[in-house]
Amino acid sequence: MNPTVIKWLTSVGFGLVIGRASYGVINSLLQMAFGLDQPGAPLDPVALDRMLITGSVLCLVVAVVAAAALLRVADNRRRIAWGCLALGVTLLLTLLAALPGMDLGGHPAGSAEARDTRTALFFWLLIFGLPYLGGGLALTIGGAIMLRKFRLAAPRA
């Protein structure tokens, strides 16, 4: 296969996946910015539509920036390493961005609602948190190891 085609496919592929994964971080920040993170407040459909459109546009921008940054890497192995590293960091940030939106302290201590909230958090961490944490750490560590392994050789004089 043509090296230019491989370069474009890997860069665009990683860019799209990184852009899609960044929606979790961007969406959490936009919910706070648009005031949609208040559990007791009535939902404003206009603000929700604006938030979703803004989030989609920002994710597209992240995808284009990630693809453009990866296109500048000359070596295919280092490009894949940088893509894995960026995707892993994005997954870890998505996990961290989801935690402030949890309403853990909204119930009196020892009540049934507080126990239900903690149980829901436990199962959320098992179902969503562990895969994001495991995948994010594996991609981040794997990308960092590949970057060290495939260092560019210093030019000899």
N, C-alpha and C positions, 0 to 999 in steps of 0.2 A: 504494500500500500504506500502511496505517496506520503513522504514525511510531512508535507504541508497540510494534507488532509488529516493526518493523525494529530498534528498540533492543534488544528482548529476544532476537531471533534472532542479532544480531551478538554480543551479550554472552555468551549461552549457547554459541554456536558457538566463539568465541575461548576461552572458559573451558574447554570440553571439549578443544580441541586443546592448549591450554597444560597442562592437567592430564595429558593423555596424554604429551606431550613431557617433562614433568617426571619421568616414571617412571624415565628413565635416570639422573637425578641422585639421586633418592630410593633407587632400587635399589642403586646403588653405595654410598651411605652406610649403608644397612641391611645390606648384606653385611658391611661392616666391623663394624657394631654387633652383629650376631648371630654373628660369628666364622666366616662362610662364605667368607671371602676367602683362606683358606689353601689353596694348591694341593695340598699333601701330606696334609692332614688328612682323615679319613673324613667323609663327608657325613652330617649328622644330618637325617633327614626331618622330624622335628618342628620343628626350628629353621627349616628351609626353608619349611615350611607357615606358620609364624608370620610369617616375613619377608615372604612373598608376600601374606598377608592384611593385614599392617601397611602394606606398600607400596601395595596397592590402596586401602585406606582413606585413606592420606595423599594419594594422587593425586586421589581424589574430593574431599577437603578443599581441595586446591590449585585444582581446577576450580571449586568453588563460590566460593572466595574471589576468584579471578580474574574470574568472571562477575559477582559482586556489586560488585567494584571498578569494572569496566567499565560496569555499569548506572548508576553515579553520574555518569559523564561525560555532559554534556548534548548536546554536538554530535556528530553521527554521524561526521564526518570525524576529529575528535579521538579518538573512541572507537576507530575503526579504526587510527589511528596508535598509540595506546597498546597496542592488541592486538598489532599487528605488532612493536612494540618489546619487549613482554613475551615474545612467542613467540620472537623472535630471541635475546634474552638466555638464554632457557631452552634453546634449541638449542646455543648456545655453552657453557653450563654442562654440558650433557649430554656434549659432546665432551671437556671438561676432566675431568669425573668418570670417564670411561671410561679415561683414561690411567694412573692409579695402579694399576689392577687388572691391568695388563700385567706379566708376569713377564720383564722384560728382563735383569736381572742374575743370574738363577738358574743360568746356565750358564758354564763356564769360557771365558775369552776365546779366540777363534780356533778353537773347536771347531765341529763340524758343527751341534750343537744351537743354538749362539749364532747362527750364520749363518741357520739355519732360523727362529729367533725374529725376527731382524731382517727377514728376507724376509717373514714373516707380518705383522709390523708395517707394513712398507711397503705391502703389498697391502690391509691393513685401512684404512690412511690413505687410499689411493686410492679404495676402494669406499665406506667409511663416513665417513671424516674429511672429505674434500673436500666432499661434499654438505652435511654438517652445518655445516661452516665457511662455505661459500658461502651457503647458505640463511640461516644465523644472522646473518652479516654483512649480507646484503642486507636482511633484515627489520629488523635493528637500525638500520642506517643509514637505510633508507627510513622507518621509524617516526619517527626523530629529525628527519628532514627534513620529514616531514608535520606533526609537532608545531610546528616553527618556522614553517612556511608557514601553518598554520591557527591561529595564535595568537588568543586571545580579545581582542577589541578592548577597550581600557580605557574605562570609562564616563566620559563627558565631563560636567563640572559646569556 
